[in-house]
Amino acid sequence: MIAFEQETGADRDRRLLEAELARLHARVTAGPGSAPPDAGGEDDLGDTRLARFQAAFRLSPFERELLLWCAGAEMDGRFSPPTFGEALSALDAGHWDALAPGAPLRHWRLIELAPGPGLIDRPLRIDERVLYHLMGVTCVDPRLDGLLQIRSGATRTVTPAQADSAADIAAALAGAGPRPVVLLDGADGDTRERVAAHVAWALGRVPAVVMADRLPPPGADGVAVARLVEREAALLGALPFLAVSEESPAAGSFAAELGCPLLIGVTAPTPGTFPGAIRRTVPSPGAADRRELWRHLLGRDDEADKAAMSFRFEVGEIEAIARNLDGQGLRNACRLHARSALGDLADRVEPRAGWDDLALPGLAMETLRDVARQVRNRARVYEEWGMAGLSPRGLGVTALFTGESGTGKTLAAEVLAAELDLDLYRIDLAAVVSKYIGETEKNLKRVFDVADACGAVLLFDEADALFGRRSEVRDSHDRYANLEISYLLQRMDAYRGLAILTTNLKDALDRAFLRRLRFVVNFPFPDASTRERIWRLMFPPKVPCADLDWARLSRLQVPGGHIRTIALGAAFLAAAEETPVTMAHVLAATRREYAKLERPLTEVEAGERA
């Protein structure tokens, strides 16, 4: 048996191109009007790269032959770079507008004119990228390095719903005009790019990502880049995807100049930036999708359910976490992944308290446990049981903790976070609220977006500073302040995590805001029996104490936060003296705390009078 070496696609393209050059040389030698030579064989059927190139760029027979001649000057010693005059004399069906600026050869930069006077006598050269394409070499124009990235290779994972979305978008593109633009919002940037890749594959095209931050500003350079990208799309059979992270005039100008189908991934499209665009929303994975993906990647079910319920990660994030587990628990890996994005707008609080550390009336304790139950089961009720479909509003579990400073509001937030095994973030209001118009909304959006994905508990401490009464509009600042509050109410309605708001002044909150809160928990000033329990909690068994009178300490009219401060002060006094904590230490620490509060310590509180 004789073995024949199989010809590669690139080898075939080059062989056919060389055959075309041989025919051209024979035709040019014979002169215009002569019968074209017949090389015979199956390659005369027109299925050549040059023939497909001619169709893609709508070249006339003369333009095709002129381009081939320029290619021959680079590949075949029998040719020299032609001038336009030589081509008009030697080739059939020549036409003067072949080198017009708007004609294909120059519009698409397929050939270049060498310097020199006049048009007829200037040598013509083929563009290097075009020559490589005709030879069967796959590459990207070097002028687009860093700006255009081809996404070839294995299919990137998407959920069934995202695959359906890609099919819908592909159908919309196939039925649209010659240069449709589709805006993809929803999900995150990586997911939008994944869906765009599936759209390209569904249309038989190659995914190509255009980096918006590398685009030149609107103008001649921007037009040139758009032309090159469009040419690459034609050469490679690609579908461009423009990833826009924020509002960009360059992106809008690029989309307007591009003459081929375009997908644009946006976080929040600015009205008017991409006029006439078709808009589609890419869905994020649901709880069932997340569970199946975790099970597939981990090969086990033990932690998949909890991770799917607690963390609303996108597909790419789930893949990255599973890939880098390194023996650590899945839940810890999920929490670590989510922590970095909120660093400059919120402070993470490490929850250390449990239910036994709270000293609250029965109704308040039961309400807090109800909060925990709703957060723990929100994915099942909203997504698996479909309750979220009834209305997109009011999906968040929001609670208002109201009461004097030190009554345990922040401690209760820690207890809930510990019970739910979720991260707790105290929102830095100074970092969120900005004097610049529109910046507060951007900061709030970032807070809620990140928290919504990782399931974090948000604690807006002393929230009346941000969520206070909406003011009457007296000037532009009042108008924008009210817009900020309205945006906040909208985001809280849709937030699928737990947002806890604490305030010392419940009456300072807007009533419209209060109506949207699911839970309101009152933290009353502790009575004597509650204060005695708090005092006992403040001195763990390891603390050496000497005859502390709990009943006497309960007479001090201070809430739990101040009791803790006094207990710490007494412990440090005792440690300095290397003695157990005594009533004298506690009394000394109490006097300092009362002085700080600018309150007199009465004889009854000090135990000096019954």
Secondary structure by P-SEA (a helix, b strand, c coil): ccccccccaaaaaaaaaaaaaaaaaaaaaaccccccccccccccccccaaaaaaaaacccaaaaaaaaaaaaaacccccccccaaaaaaccccccccccccccccccccccccccccccccbbbbccaaaaaaaacccccccccccccccccccbbbbcaaaaaaaaaaaaaaaacccbbbbbbbcccaaaaaaaaaaaaaaacbbbbbbcccccccccaaaaaaaaaaaaaaaaacbbbbbbbccccaaaaaaaaacccbbbbbbcccccccccbbbbbbbbcccaaaaaaaaaaaacccccaaaaaacccccaaaaaaaaaccccccaaaaaaaaacccccccbbbbbcccccccccccaaaaaaaaaaaaaaaccccccccccccccccccccbbbbbbccccccaaaaaaaaaaaacbbbbbcccccccccccaaaaaaaaaaaaaaaaabbbbbbcccccccccccccccaaaaaaaaaaaaaaaaaaaccbbbbbbbcccccccaaaaaaccbbbbbccccaaaaaaaaaaacccccccccccccccccccccaaaaaaaaaaaaaaaaaacccccaaaaaaaaaaaaaaaccccccccccccc
